[in-house]
Amino acid sequence: MKHLMKLTPVPYEAIGNGTKTIELRLNDEKRQKLSEGDTVFFLHTQEERFLDCTVGKLYFFASFRELYGSLDLRACGYRAEQTARPEDMRAYYTEDEEKRCGVVGIELRNVREVAFEATNDVASLSALATRLLKAYYDDIIGAEQNDYMLKKFQSVEGIREQLAHGYRYFFVTVNGERKGFFAYCERGNELYLSKFYFDASIRGKGYGNRVVDFLKREGVRLHKETLTLNVNKYNPTVAVYENMGFVRLRAEVNDIGEGYVMDDFVYGMNLCE
């Protein structure tokens, strides 16, 4: 099971660099759904990055005073020179909330940072696109058409032309390693998701939902009404997009030259709700 929580920069960095391995929270209804082995995404409150963590042990207490007397406070994020006091948690939770819910220490393991890195590095984008799309699309549309589309859309020249026409590209990095990319552009009242590809090693981990959340925020920021995309009719990710909340709007066939067509469904998501 996957869970979302937000973190301000200081505790975020402490978890990311391994100096904080236990997160302290109120054991409210949301935290009561946690189980050992679950995934927690800690979203940075100021930047487009998040920590992918596995839940280890869960330490339950009636109060933060009990917790502070039982757990290693260095593991909870305190430095050696700091004085750790249960009252510190009053900045986040009231005494009544603490009495009503109790508290929990969440041990975190296997921490990985995932970030969306805006880029104009066309050479690296083209190389990554070629690697990812050859592995994925050769079996769906055939190697010949895939090679043609890579040359037309994901070559250095093709990406450079898109950037010149307002496209924005982002790498998806995991612990600094580029594992995917996506791109969007503005089309009237739509934010159009033009590219969205992950390495096989990070598919199915929930990162795609985080990309869509980012695009929804971008769409609202840019005053767009819908988030749209095209997906090949025979691409298994059709079901993934539907699970994310996209709705099929229509089918369309687009001539892309040399006798090839893009045989797609168009999906959309309302950003005005």
Secondary structure, 3 states (H helix, E strand, C coil): CEEEEEECHHHHHHHHCCCCCEEEEECCCCHHHCCCCCEEEEEECCCCEEEEEEEEEEEEECCHHHHHCCCCCCCCCCCCCCCCCHHHHHHCCCHHHHHHHCEEEEEEEEEEEEEEEEECCHHHHHHHHHHHHHHHHHHHHCHHHHHHHHHHHCCHHHHHHHHHCCCEEEEEEECCEEEEEEEEEEECCEEEEEEEEECHHHCCCCHHHHHHHHHHHHHHHCCCCEEEEEEECCCCHHHHHHHHCCEEEEEEEEEEECCEEEEEEEEEEECCC
